[in-house]
Amino acid sequence: MQTKVVKPAEFERVIVDTTVQEKAIAHPVDSRLLEIARSKIVQAAQRSGITLKQSYAKESKELRRKAGGYAHAKQFRRMRKTVKRQCTILGIVLREIKRKLATAELKCSASLQPLNTLLEQAQRIHKQQPKDKNKRYALHAPEVECIGKGKAAWMPTTRT
């Protein structure tokens, strides 16, 4: 309005387009999210020049497959056990990277910026519980929220 491009009368009626853009988000499975967080944090650490004792790639891949099989077979106790192990592995990798960041004198702090961002995101994923509010569903899209879908309640109408 200050540049006189838009007149005040044009603000009396506003048309809002509420089209929702779909995102490439998979079904929110905790084991998948933990595996992605572990693999991304290991890749970022390797790019930053941090060598890890163990990346747990082989065990994590096997645990991810087992968790999917247990969930499909409705063996939820076994599934929870594998998801708990995946969470433990993510915690081990996070602690090791933080320890090496604190002790190592890395010269280029600009290369550590993506690693620090991923560390914060992975830390949040590591701490969250299955029933938490404001849960992270995707590492690459933090703005994604879960929408509980349901049918609209059918109400009979009466004519008078």
C-alpha positions as CSV (number, residue, x, y, z in Angstrom):
1,M,0.0,0.0,0.0
2,Q,2.9,2.4,0.6
3,T,4.1,2.0,-2.9
4,K,0.5,2.4,-4.2
5,V,0.6,-0.9,-6.1
6,V,-2.4,-2.2,-4.1
7,K,-5.4,-0.1,-3.2
8,P,-7.1,-0.6,0.3
9,A,-10.4,-1.6,-1.4
10,E,-8.7,-4.7,-2.8
11,F,-8.2,-6.0,0.8
12,E,-12.0,-6.1,1.4
13,R,-12.2,-9.5,-0.2
14,V,-9.4,-12.0,-0.2
15,I,-9.3,-15.3,-2.2
16,V,-7.3,-18.0,-0.5
17,D,-6.1,-21.1,-2.4
18,T,-6.0,-24.0,0.0
19,T,-4.5,-26.6,-2.3
20,V,-2.3,-29.0,-0.3
21,Q,1.0,-30.0,-1.8
22,E,1.7,-33.7,-1.4
23,K,5.1,-34.6,0.1
24,A,7.3,-37.6,-0.4
25,I,6.7,-38.8,3.2
26,A,6.5,-42.5,3.9
27,H,4.2,-44.1,6.5
28,P,5.6,-42.9,9.9
29,V,7.4,-46.0,11.1
30,D,9.8,-45.5,14.0
31,S,12.3,-48.1,12.8
32,R,12.6,-46.5,9.4
33,L,13.1,-43.1,10.9
34,L,15.8,-44.3,13.3
35,E,17.6,-46.1,10.5
36,I,17.6,-43.0,8.2
37,A,18.8,-40.8,11.1
38,R,21.7,-43.1,11.8
39,S,22.7,-43.4,8.2
40,K,22.5,-39.7,7.6
41,I,24.5,-38.8,10.7
42,V,27.2,-41.3,9.9
43,Q,27.5,-39.9,6.3
44,A,27.7,-36.3,7.6
45,A,30.4,-37.3,10.1
46,Q,32.5,-39.0,7.4
47,R,32.2,-36.0,5.2
48,S,33.4,-33.8,8.1
49,G,36.4,-36.0,8.6
50,I,35.3,-37.8,11.7
51,T,36.1,-41.5,11.8
52,L,33.8,-43.6,13.8
53,K,34.7,-46.8,15.6
54,Q,31.6,-48.5,14.2
55,S,28.8,-47.3,12.0
56,Y,26.4,-50.2,12.7
57,A,25.4,-50.3,9.0
58,K,25.0,-54.1,8.8
59,E,23.2,-54.6,12.1
60,S,20.9,-51.6,11.4
61,K,19.9,-52.9,8.1
62,E,19.1,-56.3,9.6
63,L,17.1,-54.8,12.5
64,R,15.1,-52.7,10.0
65,R,14.1,-55.7,8.1
66,K,13.2,-57.7,11.2
67,A,11.1,-54.9,12.6
68,G,9.1,-54.8,9.4
69,G,8.6,-58.5,9.5
70,Y,7.6,-58.6,13.1
71,A,5.1,-55.7,12.5
72,H,3.6,-57.6,9.6
73,A,3.2,-60.8,11.6
74,K,1.7,-58.8,14.5
75,Q,4.6,-59.8,16.8
76,F,4.8,-56.4,18.5
77,R,6.9,-57.4,21.5
78,R,9.7,-58.6,19.2
79,M,9.2,-55.5,17.0
80,R,9.6,-53.2,20.1
81,K,12.7,-55.0,21.0
82,T,14.3,-54.4,17.6
83,V,13.2,-50.7,17.6
84,K,14.7,-50.3,21.1
85,R,18.0,-51.7,19.8
86,Q,17.9,-49.3,16.8
87,C,17.3,-46.4,19.2
88,T,20.3,-47.6,21.3
89,I,22.5,-47.8,18.2
90,L,21.5,-44.2,17.2
91,G,22.3,-43.0,20.8
92,I,25.8,-44.7,20.6
93,V,26.6,-43.1,17.3
94,L,25.4,-39.7,18.5
95,R,27.4,-39.8,21.7
96,E,30.5,-40.9,19.8
97,I,30.2,-38.1,17.3
98,K,29.7,-35.5,20.0
99,R,32.7,-36.8,21.9
100,K,34.9,-36.6,18.9
101,L,33.6,-33.1,18.1
102,A,34.5,-31.9,21.6
103,T,38.0,-33.4,21.6
104,A,39.0,-32.9,18.0
105,E,40.2,-29.4,16.9
106,L,38.5,-29.2,13.6
107,K,39.7,-26.2,11.7
108,C,36.8,-25.6,9.2
109,S,33.6,-24.8,11.2
110,A,31.7,-24.1,8.0
111,S,31.9,-27.8,7.1
112,L,30.5,-28.7,10.5
113,Q,27.3,-26.7,10.1
114,P,25.4,-29.5,8.3
115,L,26.7,-32.0,10.8
116,N,25.5,-29.9,13.7
117,T,22.0,-29.5,12.1
118,L,21.7,-33.2,11.6
119,L,22.9,-33.8,15.2
120,E,20.1,-31.7,16.6
121,Q,17.5,-33.4,14.4
122,A,18.8,-36.9,15.2
123,Q,18.9,-36.1,18.9
124,R,15.2,-35.1,18.8
125,I,14.3,-38.3,16.9
126,H,16.3,-40.3,19.5
127,K,14.5,-38.7,22.4
128,Q,10.9,-38.9,21.1
129,Q,8.5,-41.5,22.2
130,P,5.9,-43.3,19.9
131,K,3.0,-41.3,21.4
132,D,4.6,-37.9,21.7
133,K,3.0,-34.7,20.5
134,N,4.9,-32.6,17.9
135,K,6.7,-35.8,16.7
136,R,9.2,-35.7,13.8
137,Y,8.0,-37.9,11.0
138,A,10.7,-37.1,8.4
139,L,14.2,-36.0,8.7
140,H,14.2,-34.1,5.4
141,A,10.9,-32.3,6.1
142,P,10.6,-31.1,9.7
143,E,7.3,-29.3,9.0
144,V,5.3,-32.5,8.3
145,E,2.5,-33.2,10.8
146,C,0.4,-36.2,11.2
147,I,-3.2,-35.7,10.2
148,G,-5.7,-38.1,11.8
149,K,-8.2,-39.0,9.2
150,G,-11.7,-40.1,9.9
151,K,-15.1,-40.1,8.5
152,A,-17.4,-37.2,9.0
153,A,-20.2,-37.9,11.5
154,W,-23.5,-38.6,9.8
155,M,-26.3,-36.5,11.2
156,P,-29.9,-37.1,10.2
157,T,-31.6,-33.9,9.2
158,T,-35.2,-33.2,10.1
159,R,-37.4,-31.1,7.8
160,T,-40.0,-28.9,9.4
